[in-house]
Amino acid sequence: MTITKSVTFIAKEGSEVKMKELLCAMVIPSKAETGCLFYEIFQYENDRKRFMAVETWENETALDGHKASEHYRVYKSSYEPFCNDKYSDELEVLG
C-alpha cells in the first residue's frame, strides 16, 4: 500500500524565503531514500506565504524510515520559528 501525504505550511510574514529554503532542502535527500516514490515542494502563486509538500511513499516502513532520517530531524527542529500554521492530509492506497 502506498501512502501519499500533502502538508500545507503557512509561513510567518517575512519568513517566506527561509520557509522555502527549509522545505526545499528536504527534496533531494528525501527522493534518495528507499521507498520514496514522489517528493516535491510547491509554493502558491496567489499566496506566497503558503507552501505544500506532496510526498508518496511505497509503504509505512518507508515513511517511518523517512521520519527517522537526519534531514527530517533537522527540518523538524528548524521550521517552527518561520511557520504560522501547518496541516496535513494522508491517503493510503491499496495496491
N, C-alpha and C positions, 0 to 999 in steps of 0.2 A: 504494500500500500504506500503510495506517495503522499507526502504532506506538503501542502502549499500554504505559505503564510504571507499575509500582507500586513505590514506595520506602518502606521502613519505617525509621523513626527511633526510637531508644530514648534518651530524654533522661536526662541525669545526674540523680541525686537532687537535688531542689531547683531544677532548671533547667526544669521543665515549662512555666512561664509564658513564659520567654524563648524556648524552643524553639518554642512555639506562635506567638509573635509573629513570629519569623523566617520560619517556614514560611508563615503566613497572609499575610505581606507579599508573597509571590510570586504569589498568586492573581489579583488584578486585573490587574497588568501582563502576566502570562503569558496570561491569557484574551484580552487585547487584541492579542497577537501574531498575525501572519499564519500560518495553518496550525494554530492551536490549536483543537482540537475539544472538549476537556474538560480541566479542571484544578481539582481540589479537594483539600483537606486534611481528614483525618478524625482524631479523637482517640478512642482506645479508651475505652469507659466503664468496663471492668473493669480497666484498667491505664492510668492517666492519664499515665504516662511514655511510652507507645507512641503514635506517630503514623504515619499512612500518607498519602503523597501519591500520587494517581492522576491520570495525565495521558495524553491521547491527542492525537497529532499527525498531521496529514494525510500527512506523508512524512518521510523522513530529512532533507531540506533544511530543513523547518520546525523539526525538533528541533535541528538544528545552529544555526539562527538563534537559537533559544531559549538554547542554551548559550553563544552569543556576546553575549547581552544584558547590559546594565548590572545589572539586578536579579539575574540569575543570578550574576554576578561578586560582587556584594555578599553574596548568600547563601553562596556557596562559601567566601568569605573570613571568614565570621562564625559558621557553625554549629558547628564542631568543639569549641570550649570547652564547649558545652552538650549535646553528643551523646555518649552512651556507646557506641552501635553504630548501624550503618546497613547495610542490604542492599536489593537491588533485583531485580525481575523485569521482563523486557521481552518483549513479544509483538508480532510483526509479523503483520498481517492483510492478505492479498491481496484486492484488490477495488477 
